[in-house]
Amino acid sequence: MEKLINDFSFGLFFWQMTLFLLLLLSLRKFAWKPILSALDDREKQQQKKCHLPKEQSKREIVY
């Protein structure tokens, strides 16, 4: 453990953090938003499917 502390390099730490933040930002832009929009679309479709039989059954009762 002491070897890790003694061999710590601020330059390497800086570049690792920079690359990690770039990775997070690129994933947020190119992956996270499309995944969330696909999930929202699927949720809307499922809600439509769930409400459709209820509306049909109400129509059958009225007619």
Buried (B, 14 or more C-beta within 10 A) or exposed (E): EEEEEEEEEEEEEEEEEEEEEEEEEEEEEEEEEEEEEEEEEEEEEEEEEEEEEEEEEEEEEEE
